Amino acid sequence: MNSKYTRVFSGSFILAQTIENQLREIGIIPVIKDESESGRLAGFGSAIQGNQQIYVHADELGKAQDIVKKVIDA
């Protein structure tokens, strides 16, 4: 399957929320994937809690990577 979305971040909930907010401020709407929350909603447990992944459309990749780098380096 050929996806037009690329993962730009995988890590803690707190950093993911900060990155998501900053991406939205510049008009990028990210896709957030949280397997532990999905498992919880389905009735399954997960060993890794609070780990999220952020994906953005390929057209927005450069801008998104700049934001991620800025947040992580801060």
C-alpha positions in Angstrom: 0.0 0.0 0.0 1.4 3.4 -1.0 0.6 6.0 1.7 0.8 9.7 1.1 1.5 10.2 4.8 4.8 10.0 6.6 5.6 9.6 10.3 7.4 12.6 11.6 7.4 11.8 15.3 7.0 8.9 17.7 7.2 9.4 21.4 5.6 10.7 24.6 2.1 12.1 24.8 3.4 15.5 26.1 5.8 16.1 23.2 3.2 14.8 20.7 0.6 17.3 22.0 3.1 20.2 21.7 4.1 19.2 18.2 0.4 18.7 17.2 -0.5 22.2 18.5 2.4 23.9 16.7 1.6 22.1 13.5 -2.0 23.2 13.7 -0.9 26.8 14.2 0.8 26.8 10.8 -2.1 25.0 9.1 -0.9 21.4 9.1 -3.5 18.9 10.3 -1.6 15.9 11.6 -2.9 12.3 12.0 -2.2 11.1 15.5 -1.9 7.3 16.2 -2.1 6.0 19.7 -2.1 2.2 19.8 -2.4 2.0 23.6 -5.6 4.1 23.5 -7.0 2.2 20.6 -6.3 -1.1 22.5 -7.9 0.3 25.6 -11.1 1.3 23.7 -11.2 -2.2 22.2 -10.8 -3.8 25.6 -7.2 -4.9 25.3 -4.2 -3.8 27.4 -1.0 -2.4 26.3 2.5 -2.5 27.9 3.5 0.9 26.4 1.3 3.7 27.6 1.3 7.3 26.3 3.4 6.6 23.1 2.0 8.4 20.1 2.9 8.7 16.5 2.3 11.8 14.3 1.9 11.5 10.6 1.6 14.3 8.0 0.8 14.5 4.4 3.9 14.2 2.1 3.3 17.8 0.8 3.7 19.2 4.3 6.7 17.0 5.3 9.4 19.7 5.2 7.5 22.2 7.4 6.5 19.5 9.8 10.0 18.2 10.2 11.2 21.8 11.1 8.5 22.0 13.8 9.4 18.6 15.2 13.1 19.4 15.3 12.3 22.8 17.1 10.2 21.1 19.8 12.6 18.2 20.4 15.7 20.5 20.6 14.0 22.9 23.0 
